Amino acid sequence: MFIDTHSHLYVAEFDNDREAVIERALAAGVARVVLPDIDATTREAELLLADRYPEIMIPLLGIHPTSINDNYKKELAALEKSLKQRPPGGIGECGVDLYRDKTYYKEQIAAFEWQLHAARSLNLPVIIHSRESLPELFAVLKRQHHNMKGIFHCFPGNTEDARRAIDLGFLLGVGGVVTFKNATTATVVRDVDLQHLVLETDAPYLAPVPHRGARNESAYLPLVAGKIAEIKGVEPSAIADATTRNASRLFSLEH
């Protein structure tokens, strides 16, 4: 059994074959799929999908950092309304993305801090997006870290960064990138104990080898588990068991 802790299965890339994608995921042993939120424009589609497959989908609520701009307070107001209407399985994905544009850095930090507060107040896990922003996020977490829990999605750092994230109480999300040639993630996976790892796809993005460049989907999660097993020198079943146990504990699921 696998849990995909990060999939945007509700986006337009799956509109033509979403049901088939879900069937393939179940056939591959993926029993649960966590749906991180993007923003107010995609939230309805996400929640409709979760309502259609309540035994499979775990919807989160949050604002992706690339959706933050000078209108971010309206996004936060919409998020606050949604949180009051429907308790989610967690908060996110949220964080800071400085890869292409730093224009709204301050606004991203403010929105991230707001969502951390919401997660702490509701005792929910938080899914953190950290593209080109680990130092900034660590600084915020150091100030705001009070009984936080969650996942650093698509963990981008080195082993030292991983230790710091773990010390803050977070799990590391490992996806298709670990299968890429010369990926730093492979070194992190080698050096970190399995109790700190969870599996993810980030579908429709970051498909693992041999599907790199194609649309990603949850059915490819065993490929990620297989690569981790190769790095760790264990059977894939050990990866499935450990990561499912970790995700189940984080999201308060039966395992």
N, C-alpha and C positions, 0 to 999 in steps of 0.2 A: 504493500500500500504506500502511495505517495501523497503528499500535500504540496500543491503548487502555491507558494505563499505570495505570488505576485503575477497577476495576469489581467490585462485589460480586454477581456473577452467581449465586452459590450461595445467596443468601438466599431467604426464603419468597415474596417478591413475584414470583419467576420460576418457582415450582413448577409452574404450570399450562401453561407454554409455553416452557420453557427451551430446548428443542431448536430451536424456531422462531426464538427470539431469536438463537441462535448462527448459524443459517442466514442470517438477515437481516444479521448483522454481516459474515459472509464475503462475502455478495453486495455489501455496501457497500464492500468492500476492506479490512476490518479483519482482518488476518492473525494477530495475536497480541493476547491480552488478559491483563493482569496482574491477579491476584486478591489484593488486600491482605487480611490476616487481621483478624478482629474480636476474638475471644477463644475460650476453650476450648469454649464452647457451639456455636460455628459452625465450628470448625476441621475436624471430620470431613466436613461437607458440602462445604467448600471443597476439601479434598484429594481427595475422591471425584470431584468435577467435574474437577479437574486430571488425575486418572488416566484419566478417560473421554476427555478430549481433550488428550493430552499434546503434540500438535503445535501446539496453539493456546494453551492456558492456562499461565500462569507463576504458580505459587502462592508467596505470601510467608507468613512467620510473624511474629506480633507481637500486641500487645494495644492495642486502641483506647483512647484516654484516657478516654472516657466509660464504659468497662468497669472502670475502676480505682476501688476502694473500700477499706474497711478489711480486705478479704480479698485484697488485691492480691498478697501474697507467695505465696499458693497459685496464683494465675494465673501468676506468674513461674515457679514450679516446674513447672507444666504446660507452659509455653512452653519451658523449658530441656529438658525431656524430649523434646518434639517436635523441637527443634533437633538433638538427638543421634540421633534416629531417622531424620530425613529432612532433608537439607540443602535449604533453600529457595532461591528466586531472589533473595530479599532479606528485609529485616526491616521489618515494619510492617503496618498503619499504626500509628504510635505518635506520641506528642507530648503536647500539653497543650490542653485545651478548657476555657475559662473563660466560655463564652457564657451558660450557664444556672446553673451551680453551681460554687462555688469550695471546697466542703467538703473535697474530697480533693486540693487543690492540691499539697501536699507529697508525697503518695503518687504523684500523676501525675509529678511531677518525678523521684522516685526510680525509677519504672518506666521513664521515658524514658531516664534515664542508664544503666540496666541494659541497655536495648535498644541504645543507642548503643555500649556496650562490646561487646555481642555482634556487632553489625554490623562494628565495627572488627576484632575478633578473627577473624572469618570472612571478612573482606574482601568484604563484601556491601553493596549499596546499601541505604539506609534511606529509607522513605517517611514524611514528617513531616506530621502533622495539627496545624494552628496556628490554631485558631479563637479569636480574641480573646486571643492569647498570643504574638505575635511577639517582644516585648521579652524575655519570660521564656525563650523558646526560644533566642534569640540569645545570651543570657547563658550558658546551659548549653553551647551549641556553642562559645562562645569559650573556656570552660574545658576542654572535652573534645575539641576539634577536632584530630584527628590523622589525616590522610589519609582523611577522611570523604567519602562521595559519596552522592547520592540525589536525591530530589525533594521540594520543598515542595508538597504536594498542595493543589489548589484555592487557589493562592497568594492571600492576602487583602490584601497590603500595597500600598504605593505604589511609585513608581520607586526612591526612596532605599532602601526596604526590600529591593526586588528586587536592587539592586546589592550590598547586604550579604549576601544569601543566595548570590548568585553568587560573591562573593569567598570565601565559606566552602566553595565547591566544589559547590554544589547547582544542579540544574535547577529550573525553575518549571513546575508542572503547570497547564495551562490547559484549562478545560472549558466547560460551558454558560453559566456566569456571564458570559463575555466577550460573549455575545449579548444580555445584558439591557441595557435602556436606562440610560444614565449609569453603566455599570459602571466602577469604577476599573481593573479588569483590562485594559480596552481601552487605557488610557493606558500601562500597564506594557508591554503587548504592542507598542505603537507605539515605545516608548523602548528596548526591549531587543532585542539581536540574536537572530536565530533559533537560533543555536547553543546558546542557553540555555533553550529551550522544548521541552516535550513535551505531547502531547495526552492528555486523559483525559475520562471521562464521570462517574465517581462513581455509576454506575448502581447502584440504581434512582433516585438523587436528582439534582436540579439539571439537569433536561432543558433543552436549548437552545430558544430561540425557533425555530420556532413551536409547539413541544411543551411549553413551560414550564407546569409544574403537573401534567403527566402523568408516568407512569413513564418514566424514562430508560433507554436501552439503547445498546450499542456501535454499532449501525447509525446512530446520530445523530452519530457523530464527524465525518463530512464536513461537517456544518453548522458545527461549531466551527472546522474547518480553513478553511472558506469565509469565516467572519467574520474570522479572523486574516489571510487573504489580502487581504480588503477593506481592513483597517486598514493592512497593510504595502504595499499597492499592487502585489502580485505574483499570479501564478497559484496556484490551490489546489494544483496539483501540486508547486510549490516548497515549500509548507508540509508536504505529505505527505512529501516526500523528506527535508527537514531534520529534522523531528520524529522520523521513523522512524529516521534515522541516529543521532540523539541517544539515543533509547531503546535502540536496538540496542547501542550502545556501553556504555551504563550497565548493561544486563542481560546483556552478553556474548553477544549473539545474532548470528547470521549476517544480513547485510543485502545 
